[in-house]
């Protein structure tokens, strides 16, 4: 049926989960936004979205309300203006929210899938993550069926008998190209982080200038493994070069394990029909206990700021919510428990053209502590990398000041003295 006909099946009120990232069902999202005024209180739950602007228009207040489990550009302003909600939650725990007895039981799920095979099985393709739970638990499942959706293996399949409506579409998946420019700051951070990756390590890295630069520095390593919530072009390159062969991974050996794929068409073509890529849901991939089973697990995550005691702010700028918790804590905790693991927080030392230090005496009022001081270990900036594990507040403060921008070190030291840290 058409997107409009499919959306007409949704209840006037209740809760619907929508696939996100490159698997977002864009035509269904558009139709849902157009039909918005007919709803009387429909909550739309979603992680990172590229096209939900249609669902947060001011005139839809009282009809549709987005609940972002991770804030993206499409809904950031709406959250700031209280026209949409933000629910902070570890990505590993999102699937359990959708269980019938959970905090966010569903009435419907909107997904994008591949065409069915001869036996009626569609693949959820590039987005399994939290939507595995959504399609398993929602009473009503509506799917866009896109011939350009890669057919991926693992826990990614849904049978046509589970679908209440199928909407034929034919559009390319959103493309996210690696950042090839390496400003000096990014290059230096990447050098420090890459030096912590030994042969035989299993790695997790997201998308962005720093992780892209780190991955480019690993081409001389041997026998790397991949266990990551997000698979992009940088990791695909390591696999195709034979660097990341997974031969030393104890879990899913010889396979790259991920829960969603976001990259260019090269990445989507790579995962299509590829048995070397294992798609698993977020409550598996992001489970710290599962992550910790991989010796020499290296997890690379970012931050907006970090205070002198080691508290990491990654989801807000002061009281303004900016992104989300995501999988940062899941992977930092998992890597910390791994034998030889290295949990890393990497960030530039300054922001706003060098006028603000990201290493601060105390977090700004209202800034959220995503990763606690007890969870933080390695911290890298362009001025070096320090290990905070087992260090006192005095030693932590001195270590973090040593990798702050030189322009701010004296002021940080003075403030640390006033706070009684040093």
N, C-alpha and C positions, 0 to 999 in steps of 0.2 A: 504494500500500500504506500501511499505518499506520506511524507513527513507530517503533513497536516492531519491526515487520517489517523496516523499512529499516535500523535500527541493527544488527539481527542479521546483516546482510551484511558488517559491518566485521570485519576480521581481529582475532584475539585480541591481537596485538601489532603494533607498527608506528607509523605517524605519520599523523594526520589533521588537516587544516586546516579551521577553522570560520569562516564569515563572521561579521563583527562589526558594531559600531555599530548603525544602524537595520536592517541587513540580516541580523542574527543569526537563524538558523533555530531559534526558541525551542522548538518542540515536539520537534525532533530533539535539542537540547541536553538537554531534560528526559528524553527517553527514553534518551539516552546515559548520563546520570547514574544512572538507575534500573537500567540494565543493567551498571553499572560493575563489580560483583563478578565478572562472568564473564570480564573481560579479564585478561590476564596481563602487561601492560606496554604499554598504548596511550598514546602521547604525543599530546596535544591542543595544536596550535599556533594561536594567535589573537592579534589585536591587541585594541584596546579592546572590552571585553565589558560588557554590561549584565545578563547572566543566567547567568554561569558558576559561580555558587555551588554549583549541583548537581554540578559536576565536581570540586570541591576539598574535599568532605567528608572528614574525617579517616579514616573507615572505608574510603575508596577508595585509600588509600596502598598502593602495590604493584600496583594494578590500572590506574588512570588517573592521569596526571600532566600538568597544564597547563604549557605553556611559553609565557609571556606575552611577546610582542614589544613590548607597551606595557601597563603595569600599570593596571588600572582598579579601582574599589572592590570589584568582585565577587571579585577574587583577591588583593587587597593583603595581607590578613592571612595568607593561605596562603603567599604568597611570603615574608613575614616569618618564618613558622614553618617554612620549608624544606619545605613540602608542595607547593609549586609553584615553577617556575623563571622567571627573568627573563633574556631575551637582549637586551642592548643592541645596537641596529642602526639605521642611518639608514633611514627609511621608503622612500626611493628604491631601496634595495638589498634589500628584503625579497623582491620577486618572484623574484630570481635565486637565493635560498636554496632555492626549491622545484623548481629544475631537476633532472633526473635525476642530474646529476653534482655538484649543489650540496651545501651542508652539511646541508640539511634536506629531502631527497627525500621525497615523499609517497606514502602508500599509498591515501589517500582524501581527498575534500573534501566538506564539508557546506555547502550554500548555500541561499539563498532567492531565488526568481525569480518573474517574472510568468507568467501562463498563456501557452501558446504561441499564436502567431498562425496564420493559415490555412496558412502554409508550415512550421510547426513550430518557429519561432524564439521562444524565451523571452528576456526581458530580465533582467539581473542588477539592474536598477533602481537603488536608491540606494547600492549598495555594489559598486563595481568594484575599487577600490584594489589590494590584494594578491591578491584572490580571482580576478582574471583569470588570473594565473599558476597559481593552485591548480587551477582547473577545467581548464586547458589541460594540466597535467602529471600530475595524479593519475590512476592507473589506474581508480579507482572514484569516481564522482560521484553524490551523492545530493542531491536538491533538494526543499525545501518549495515548493509552488506556491501562491502567495497572490494572489487577485484584487485585493487592495488594494496590491500592489506596483506602483509606477509603472513605466510602460514608458518607459525612457530611451534616448537615442540615443548614438552614439559606439561605442566598443569594448566594448559591454555585452551582446552577444548570445551565447547558447549554444543550440545546436539540441537538440531532444529526443532525437535519436539519440546524443547524447553523455551522456545521463543514464541511469544504471543503475537508478534508482528515483525515483519521483515521489510525494511525500506531499502530498495536498490539505490545505490549511489555510485559515482565513479569520479573521484577526485584524489589528487596526490595528497600524501600525508604532509603535515607541516615539517619544514626543513630547518634544522639548526646546524649551521656550519661551525667547525672548530675555529677558535680565534687564533689566527696565525701570527698576528703582530705580537711582539714581545718587548714591551717597554722595559727599561733597565730594571725597574722595581720587580716586575713579574719574573724576569729572567733570574734575578738573584734569589728570589724566594724559591723558584723551581729548582735551582741548583742545590739549595739547602735541603729541600724535601726529598729530591731524588737521591741524595747521598744516604738516606735512611732506608732505601729499598735494596735489599740484598737478593742475590740469586735464590730462586725457590720461594720467594714471597708470594702471598696472595694479596691482591690489591683491590681497593674500592676507591673510585674517584668519580666526581660528578662532572658537570659541564661548566666551563668558564675559563677565563684566561689562565689562571694559575694551574688547575688540574690539566688543562690541555698542554701547557708548557712542561709540566712534570712528566707527563706520558711521553712526550717527544724525547725526553732524556733517558728513557729506559730501554732504548733499542739495543743496547749492548748487554742487557741482562739475559739470564738463561732460566728457563723452566718456571716462569711466573705463572700464577694462577689468577683467575678472576672470579670474585664473588662480590657483586655490587648491585645496589638497587637500580642503577641507571647505566645502560650500555650505550656509548656514543662512538663517534668515528675514531677518537684517540685510542680506545681499547680495541676496536676492530683492527686498527693498523698493527697493534702489537700481536694480535692473533695471526694476521696474515703474514707477518714477518717471521712467525715461528717462535717469537719471544715468549708469548703467553700460550703455552701448550697444556697447562694444567696437569702435567704428569706427576707432580708432587703433591697435589691436593688430596687429602684423605676423603673428602666428601664431593661427590660428583666429579671424580677425576676425569681429566681430559675434556671437561666441559666448562664453558663460561656461563656462570649462573647469574641471572638478573631477573628483575621483576618488570622493568619497562625499558623500552628502547627509544632514544631521541637523538636524531642526528640528521645527516643528509641521506639522499636516496642510496648512496653507497652502503650506509649502515642497514637500511631497510632491505636492500637486495642481499646483503650478507646473511641476515638472520632468516631469510625466507628458505624454508625447507632444509634448514641446517641443523643436523643432529648434534653438532658441537655446541649449540646454544641451548641452555636449559632455562625455560621461563617458569618461575615459581612465584607464589603470592608474597605479599609484604610480610605476613606473619611468619613466613619461613625465611626469606632472604634477610630480613632485618632483625630476626630473633638474635639477641646478643649471645645466647647459648650456642646457636648454630654457627655464628660468626667465629666464636671463640674456639671452635673445633679445628680451625685452620691455623696451623703453626705459622709464625712469621706473618701474621695478618697486618697489613698496612692500610690504615684508613685516613684519607685526606679530606678534611672539612674546612669550611671557611667561617668567618665571624665578622660582625660589624665592629665590635670592640671587646677588649678584655681588661679587667681591672688588675691591680697589683697583687691581689690575692689569688688570681687565676679564674675568677668567674667570667664566663663567656656569654656575651649578649649576641644573639644571632637572628632574632625574629622581630625586633622593634627598634625604632629610633626614638628614644625617650618613651613617651606614652603612646606614640603612633605605631600601630602594628604594621609591619613591613612585609614579612614573609611567613615563616612558620618554624616549628621544631623539626619537622621532616624526619630524616633518618640519622641526623648527626649524633645524637646520644646513643642510639642503637649501635652504630658502628664504632664509636669511640669506646664504649663499654665492652663490646665484643673484642675489639683489637687489644684492649688492655688486659683481658683475660686470656688471650692467645699466648701460647708459648713463643717467646721472642717477638710478640706483636708490638706494633708501633702506632698508637693513636696520635694523629697530628692535627693541630689547628693551624692553618696558614692564613695570614692576612697581611696586607700592606701596613706599614707603620703609621701612615697618615691618611687623611681623607681631605676632600675639598681643596685639592691643589696644594697639599702640604701644610695647610693652615690649622689643621686639627689633628691631634694625636689619637690613634686608635687604641693605644695602650694608655689607660687612664687611672688616676688614683682610685676613684670609685665610679661605678657605673652611673650614668645619668638618671635622675629621678624618673621612675616608671619603666626604665629599661628592663627587659625580661632576662632572667638568668636561664638560658637554654641548657647550658652545660655547667654543672656545679664545679667548684674549685677542687672537689675530691675526684672528679672524673678527668680533669685536664692533666695531660702529661707533656707531650712535645708541643711547643709553640714556635712557629717560624715566621719571621719577617724578612725583609731584604737585608737586614743587618745581622742575621744569624739565626740559630735554632737552639732552644734551651729545653731541658727536661725538668719539669716541675715536680715529678713524682717523688714523694718522700722528703720534699723540701719544706722548711718552715716558712711562715709568712715573710720573715725577714729575708731569707734566702730567695724566696720566690720574687719578692719585690726587686731585689738587686738583679736577679737574672732577667726579669722582664724589662727593667730599665736599660739593661745592656743591649737589648735588641730593639729598643725604641729609637725613633729618629733623634740624631744628636741635638737637634734644635730644641727638643723637649726634655732631654735627660736631666738637666739641672732643676727644672721646675718639678719634674716628677720626684726627684730625690728629696727636694725640700718638702713637698707635700707628703711624701712617705714618712719623713721625720715628724711632721706635725700630726700625722695619724698614729704615730707610735709603731709603724711597721719596721723601721730601721733605726 
